[in-house]
């Protein structure tokens, strides 16, 4: 038990303690305050660290520093009894009492001058049962890793997840880890939309989801380009594209919008094929000359571009969506690598898939017996601010609003949460907050978080690569997380799989 | 707010300017108990002694603290303590005497003082203090010298014992106690040094120590030095030799230092040992053990408040009429100044 200091104040929400000189503790570190009178422990998180000294007068600091600066040149100096005179003051926010195996929110004070010590693994034992089956990393105290696995429950997928970080802080690593864990767990579906094409094989020097030992059995891959491994080609049917999809992807004038809706009304889910097949003049006639030729020309040009992309088929039966949905229902990870596709195509494919999943799950919802066994599905969307800027309109906003009921969750990944609509972001029950440079982004998350993280501004500002905070109503407090390095996690998975195989092998003595 | 008359300000300024410029030909204003002394000798630049940093050696420092915890005018409850800090190889050990409470009134003041004085000197005091506050002050002074005896008993030969204040037997009848301490130090080979934070040595109208500090800085710049002060005419009360010393080259302050060197050692040797102790940046130019012991024995406001609360609680327990006592202690100044 590393004794750090004693409590010196000051309220039930903010504790301060004096630490021994030279006893290093960190911002974000979780400490234990011993309530010896009641035989329980209070966990508290360091939110600030200040200088302290047993020194007379307010100007002692300036005077002493001045004397040292002068002494540097002449006469020298020797600060005597540093250990007795100097100290650090830790400001903490209490997390909760651990009393036996139970955890309770802190509503009372610990006794005056209670002892403060560094937390040990056993102090976090109560967390183990609250950690879910989708692993993300290890508990972190400051920058020290505590061997307690931190994760979220896949059952919480439909409650939506936000992953927010500035570029380079470890979003992709976290997402690969979550996907690998989902494969290992095998109880939840996960649709990973990968516009950067970095998840399958991994970026140079890094591994990808194809390296996950369970990938062959538990991952289905679609790609628009050739990948070094088994994969399917991205194809969606024109029948699956709705007018709203195009409206969300491209700018249209009022007249063009009306024309699009008229096409949809006239041809149903064949509207796009009809618009592509017929000449503009014919379409004007078919729409009873209600629209100018110029409007129809614009629409046709855009539809032609989509149809010529090679990703959209005219055949109702030729589409990836059925396979994607089946895989999700089989609790598999579906990776859709759109790395080589232009943004509007990538968004179109993502939109069609997301809607297909939601609508399919909605249909299953009507059959309670089937719905009971339907594994929750999570749809991950990179650069989510592109499709979540408003609370209405895109399928992704709709999933954020309605998906929970149908076991479909959205995992929004973004480096600019401030661009996501407030109503949408408030739907995310679980947030993975990694390093975020922009204060406005941090403010948005502070307000959206399901736990009070208003005191953690300093900690969030100092998050290093691979460090995160996890907030969720399913964990007792905002958990500091050291995300697994994906490659290390793979090694561990391989080792554990090897162990399992050995265990399951034939009993040599039997023969 | 009273009106400020510019003529009054100018007249005061003229007086201060003249006094500050007066040299050493004035006399008077001596107060033996408080050690207010006039130094008649003329300052000579040639008498400054340059000091080097001496060897670090074991040093102890003695100080006392006192306060009036409860003041009802005709009776008070004073509190005193004394203690010493020993510093050896950078480690400090504090030995502080338990707090002693002195309930005393105008009526029994002589008896109380008689008892305290006899404890220290085994004889009756030649006088009684004028006020209850001065009784408490004298009791603290006696406690300090008694603690110095304890410190000497614990120190090894060659050590240095620092006293907070001068080696001046100002309190009537106290000389045998100071002599006892000085003798014990001599016999044990311990150097005794008294360092005064606020000297009452004057030269004419001017305070001697800052005047010498100013001169020393002008003449020697950033250097350690000592200036011997001749107090032989006060030999009946003064112990050791007196200096004004500047103990760190960059220090803003100089101090009066009285030195009784150990047999076979010089005053300069003792002063240079003080230089070695005076380089803590928190208290540059002041011996660190004295700063440390000062903080150990200081009876600060919080402690006094705590004492007052304990005292009042005990008064109730003992059957005293706390309401009356609180009324006796009421002070309208506190109301005026916002404290009551």
Interface residues (C-beta under 8 A of the other chain):
Chain A: X54 X55 X56 X60 X63 X64 X65 X67 X68 X70 X71 X74 X75 X76 X77 X78 X79 X80 X81 X84 X85
Chain B: X87 X90 X92 X222 X224 X248 X249 X250 X279 X280 X281 X282 X284 X288 X292 X295
